[in-house]
């Protein structure tokens, strides 16, 4: 079952070059996510946020990397605002 889930998450990815912005859909009024790598050592998840949307405060077992492809964001880590 877990293997099927991982295969479904990577469905549509083409070996070679992919434009990250093309791998996650935009939806008005929503946050859309797509996991493109899911390993025991960490995950890579793409997010698409509509204006005013965000993630709730949470903890994660791995370090986080934020790479903005388009737009602007306010990011708070451990209560410290970074822009």
C-alpha positions in Angstrom: 0.0 0.0 0.0 2.8 2.5 0.9 4.6 1.7 -2.3 1.4 2.4 -4.3 1.0 5.7 -2.5 4.5 6.8 -3.4 4.1 5.8 -7.0 0.8 7.8 -7.2 2.5 10.9 -5.7 5.2 10.9 -8.4 2.7 10.1 -11.2 3.1 12.5 -14.1 6.7 13.4 -13.3 8.9 13.0 -16.3 12.5 11.8 -15.9 14.7 14.6 -17.0 13.8 18.3 -16.8 10.6 19.5 -15.1 9.5 23.1 -14.5 8.6 23.1 -10.7 5.8 25.6 -11.3 4.1 23.2 -13.7 4.1 20.4 -11.1 1.6 21.9 -8.7 -1.8 23.4 -9.6 -3.1 26.7 -8.5 -6.5 26.9 -7.0 -8.3 30.1 -6.0 -8.8 30.4 -2.2 -6.7 27.3 -1.5 -3.4 25.8 -0.6 -2.4 23.0 -3.0 0.5 20.6 -2.2 2.3 17.9 -4.1 5.0 15.7 -2.7 7.6 15.0 -5.3 10.2 13.2 -3.1 9.3 11.1 -0.1 12.2 9.3 1.5 13.1 8.3 5.1 15.7 11.0 5.1 13.2 13.8 4.2 10.6 15.0 1.7 10.3 17.6 -0.9 6.8 19.1 -1.3 5.7 21.8 -3.7 3.0 24.2 -2.5 0.8 26.7 -4.3 -0.9 29.4 -2.1 -3.6 31.8 -3.0 -3.2 35.3 -1.6 -4.0 35.3 2.2 -3.5 31.5 2.5 -0.8 29.8 4.6 0.2 26.8 6.6 -0.6 26.5 10.3 2.3 26.5 12.7 3.8 23.0 13.0 6.9 21.1 13.7 8.8 18.8 11.3 11.4 16.1 11.7 13.7 17.6 9.1 15.0 21.1 8.2 12.9 23.1 5.9 13.9 24.8 2.6 11.7 27.5 1.1 12.2 28.5 -2.5 9.8 31.0 -3.9 9.0 30.5 -7.6 6.6 33.4 -7.9 5.1 36.1 -5.6 5.9 37.2 -2.1 5.7 35.4 1.3 6.0 36.1 5.0 7.7 33.2 6.7 7.9 32.7 10.4 10.3 30.2 11.9 10.2 29.5 15.7 8.1 32.7 16.1 10.7 34.8 14.2 9.5 36.6 11.1 11.7 36.4 8.0 10.8 38.1 4.8 
